[in-house]
Amino acid sequence: MKIIYDRSACQGHNRCYMLAPELFDTDEEGYAIPLLDGDVPAELEQKARLAADNCPEFAITIEE
């Protein structure tokens, strides 16, 4: 599983960071910064899906 992040769609709601701080941080403007560049560890897959499902702008998707 990989996280696909579309920076141009992000509006800085920070839900991803609140739900999965192990996978996301935020920059100085409040936009998401994915912390992984590769496969999501099995123990964090549920949090990755939760972050993607709760992104109101659909800026986060999951690639299986």
C-alpha positions in Angstrom: 0.0 0.0 0.0 1.2 3.5 -0.8 -0.2 6.9 0.0 -0.8 9.2 -3.0 -0.9 12.9 -2.0 -2.2 15.7 -4.3 -0.7 18.9 -2.9 -2.8 21.0 -5.3 -6.0 19.6 -3.8 -5.1 20.0 -0.2 -6.8 22.8 1.7 -5.0 22.5 5.0 -7.8 21.0 7.1 -5.2 18.9 8.9 -7.5 15.9 9.4 -4.8 13.6 8.1 -2.3 14.9 10.7 -4.8 14.6 13.5 -5.8 11.1 12.5 -2.4 9.7 11.5 0.5 11.8 12.9 2.8 8.8 12.2 2.1 9.3 8.5 1.6 13.1 8.1 3.0 16.4 9.3 2.0 19.9 8.3 4.1 22.7 6.8 4.2 26.3 8.0 1.1 27.1 5.9 -0.9 24.2 7.3 -0.7 21.9 4.3 0.0 18.2 4.7 3.4 16.7 4.4 3.4 12.9 3.9 6.2 11.4 6.1 6.6 8.2 4.0 8.0 7.9 0.6 7.2 4.2 -0.1 5.2 1.4 1.3 3.0 2.0 4.4 4.0 -0.4 7.2 1.2 -3.0 7.8 0.6 -1.7 11.3 -0.3 1.8 9.9 -2.4 0.7 6.9 -5.7 1.3 8.8 -4.6 4.8 9.8 -3.6 5.6 6.2 -7.1 4.5 5.0 -8.7 6.6 7.8 -6.7 9.7 6.7 -7.7 9.2 3.1 -11.4 8.5 3.9 -11.5 11.7 6.0 -9.8 14.1 3.6 -12.7 16.5 2.5 -10.8 17.5 -0.6 -9.8 13.9 -1.6 -6.1 15.0 -1.7 -5.1 11.7 -0.2 -5.7 8.4 -2.0 -4.4 4.9 -1.3 -2.8 2.7 -4.0 -2.9 -1.0 -3.2 
